[in-house]
Amino acid sequence: MKEEGQPIGIFDSGMGGLTNAKEIKRLLPNESLIYFGDSKHLPYGDKSKEVIIEYSEQITKFLLEKKCKAIVIACNTATANALKEVKLIAKEKNVPVYDVISPVAEKVAFTFNQNVGVIATKSTILSHIYKKSIKKLNSHIEVQELATPLLVPVIEEGYNNHEVSNIVLKTYLSNKKLQNIDSLILGCTHYPIILEEVKHFYQNKIQVIDSPLIVANYIKQDLTKKNLLISENKNPSYEFYVSDLTPTFIKLAKKFFGSNINLEIKNIF
């Protein structure tokens, strides 16, 4: 039985997961949130599976120590490499775990898409988790995958809506693998920050999947079924922990959650 007022824990390799945290806050305004961004080890996309599992396990243990009633892996790379391990740890506390891939794959599999593109980190693409997840639900959909490793550092350094991001995006999105797609999954939680730039490149001719909204809706529905949502809370709290505090993270966190948020460096490794 969960205590009244327990927070939802969310983690990512950096600030990208804030896009999911923002949507969760919007759809679940009564809920308190605890966010951990492992900016010290960013990006996860070029790390080994073993290292990603180690980081993910340590962060999960930290969030459980903070009495989180649910864990959200707001990182595609961590989901692709460490979902099973995170679930095993959380299961001991009877805490549900949500990822950012399953809800999106399910949504895409049962729409009118025929040829879906996925851009993500190297590690996520190498796992083929999007292709496997989508085709398991609908074998008729074609899935084209492309690793786009430069996008995370570009976003983390604050070069979105900039000549730098424009050049990198044009280079990646012009790749022949993506030439015939009718929709595109932004397979990294950093990428919604450049959502409008991606839409501008395609001139609205393809559907760009709004992953944070899909994930937040799924979490809301499932927590409702499990009776884990707070019916009324006029003063939800938002705590943000990072392994390395960067100016860009501070700027984005304050943009999404207000200037009075609590930001703290936490060394848990």
N, C-alpha and C positions, 0 to 999 in steps of 0.2 A: 504493500500500500504506500503510495507516494504522499509525501507531506504537502500541505497547501503552500503554494508559493515557490516550490522548487523550480529552478531555472532550466531552460533548454540549453544544452552545450553545443557549440558549433566550432569546428576547426578547419583550418586550411594551411597551406604552405606559406601564405603571406596575407595580402590584403584582398585577394580576389574573392574569397568567401564572404566578404562584406556585402557583395551583391545578393547573395542568398539570405544573409542575416537581415538585410534591408527589407526583402519581401516577406520574410517570416514575421518581422516586426509589424509590417503593414497589415498582414492578414490575421495576426494574433497579437493585437495591441495590449492585451492584459498580461502577456507572458514576459517574464524576466529572461534575459539572455546572457550567457557567458561565452565570449569568443576568444579563441586562442589562434594567433597567427604565427606560424613558425618562420618568420622572416629571416632568421639567422641561417637557416638551411635552404633557403629559396635558391633556385627552383627545385622542386621534387622531380620534375620531368626528366632530368638527366642523372638521377640517382639510381642505385641498384635496388632491386625488389627487397632485398634483405634490410637495407638501410631505411627504406620507406616504411617497412613494417615496424622497425624499431622505433622510429619517430612517432608513428601513428599510435603505437601501443602506449608510449610514455604520455602522450597528450591525452589519450582516452582515460588513463589512470588518474591524471590530474583533474579532468572534468568530473570524473566520478567522485573524487575526493571533495569536490565542490558541491556535491549532492545534486548533480544534474539528473533530471528525470528522463531525459532523452538525449541521444547523441546524434548530431548531424555531421557527416563527413562531407564538408563543403569543398571537396577537392577531388577532381576526377582522377588524378594520378594515385592518390591514396586509396580511393575506391577501387581502382583497377588492380591494385597490388596488395592491399591490406584489409579489405572488407571482412573477410572471414576471421582474421585475427582480432579485429576490433569487436566484432559481434561476440566472440568467445569471452572476451574480458567483460563486456557489458552484460552478458547473460548471467554472470555470477551475481549481479545486482538486480537482475530482472529489469534491465533498462533497454528499451527499444533503440535500434540504430537505423538511421536513414542515410541513404547515399544520394548523390546527384545524377546518377546515370540511369538507374532502373525506372524511375517515373518518366523520364524523358523518352527512353526507349519504348516504353509501353504506349505513350502518347503518340509517338511518331509511327509506330507499327500499325495503329488502327485509324490512321487518317488517310488522306488521298495521295500521299506522297508515293512516288514510284522510284525516284533516284535521289537518295539522300547523301549529302556530303557531310563529313565530320572533320573539323580541324581541332587539334589538341597537341599536348606535349608528346615528345618522343615515346615516353614510357606508356602513356595511355594508348597511343596508336599501336605500339608494338604488342600490347595486350589484346588488341582487336575486341575489346569489351563492348564497344558500341555495336559493331557489326554482329557479333555473336548474340547480343541481347535482342537486337531488332529482328534478326533473321530467325531467331528461335520462336518469336511471336508471329512473324509474317515472312515466310521464306521467299515471297515474290518481290520484295523490295530490294533494290540494288543499293549497296552502301559503299561509297567511295571515301577512303581515309587519307588524310594528309597531315604529317607532323609539321607543326609551325612553332618551333622552339624559341624563335626570337621575340615572339609577341609578349611573353610574360615579363622579361626584363625591360622591354620597351614600356609596358604599362606601369611596372613597379617604379621605373625612373621618372614617371610623369610625362612621357612623350606621346600620350594619346591626344587626338585632335591636333596633330603636329606633322610637319613634313616627314619626320622620321617614321611615324606610324603609317602614314600614307604610302610611303615607298615600300615598307615591309609588307603591308597588306596587299598592295598591288602585285608584288612579286609572288606572294603565296596564292592569292585568289585567282591569279591568271594561270596557275598550274593546270596542265591538261587533264589531270585527274578530276578536276572540278568543273570541267567545261559543260557537261550535260546534266548537271544536278537541277532539281526543282525546289530543293530546300537544303538548308545548311544548319547543322548543329554546332554551336560554339562549345566544344567539348573541354572547356577549362573555365573555372569560375572567375578567372580574371577577364575573360573575353567579353562578357556583357558590358564592360566599361567602354569597349569600342564598338558596341552594337550599332550605333548610328553611322559610324564610319563604314562598317560592313554593308549596311543597307544602302548607303550612298554609292558604294562601289557597284552594287548590283542594280541600282536605279529601281529598286522595289520589284524587280522581275522574278526574284525567287523569294521563298519564305525563309526568313531567318528565325530559328526557333528560340523563343523566350524561355530559356531553361529555369532561371530562378523562380518565375511565376508558377511554372508547372510543378517544381519541387515543393515550393511553399504550400501550394494547394493540396498536394498529396499528403504532406506532413499534417496539415490541419485536419484533413479527413480522417487520417489514421489515429491521431491523438484524440479526436472526438470519439471514435469507436472505442478507444481504450479508456475513456473517461479520465484523461490526464490533463485536460485543459482547465484553466482557471476561469470561472464564470464572471468574476469581477475583481479588478485590481487597478486602482486609480494611480498607483505609484510603482509601476514595474521598474526594475533596475537593469542597467546594461553595463556589464563589466567587460573590459577588453584587455587581454594579456598578449604580449608578444615576446618572442625570444630576442628580438632586436628592434628597437623603435626607430623607424625612419620618418623623415619629414612628410613623405608622400602618404604613408599610412595614417599619420596624424590628420593630415588634410582631408583625406577621404573619409575617415571615421567620423570626423566632426561634420562633414558635409551630409553624411547619411543619418547621423544620430544626434546632432546638436553639439554645441561648443562645450557643454558641461559634462561630457562623458568622462568616465574614469579609465585612463590608460596606464598600464603598468607593465614594466619589463619583468619577465619571470623566467628564471633559468631552471628548467625541470629536467634537463638532460645530463 
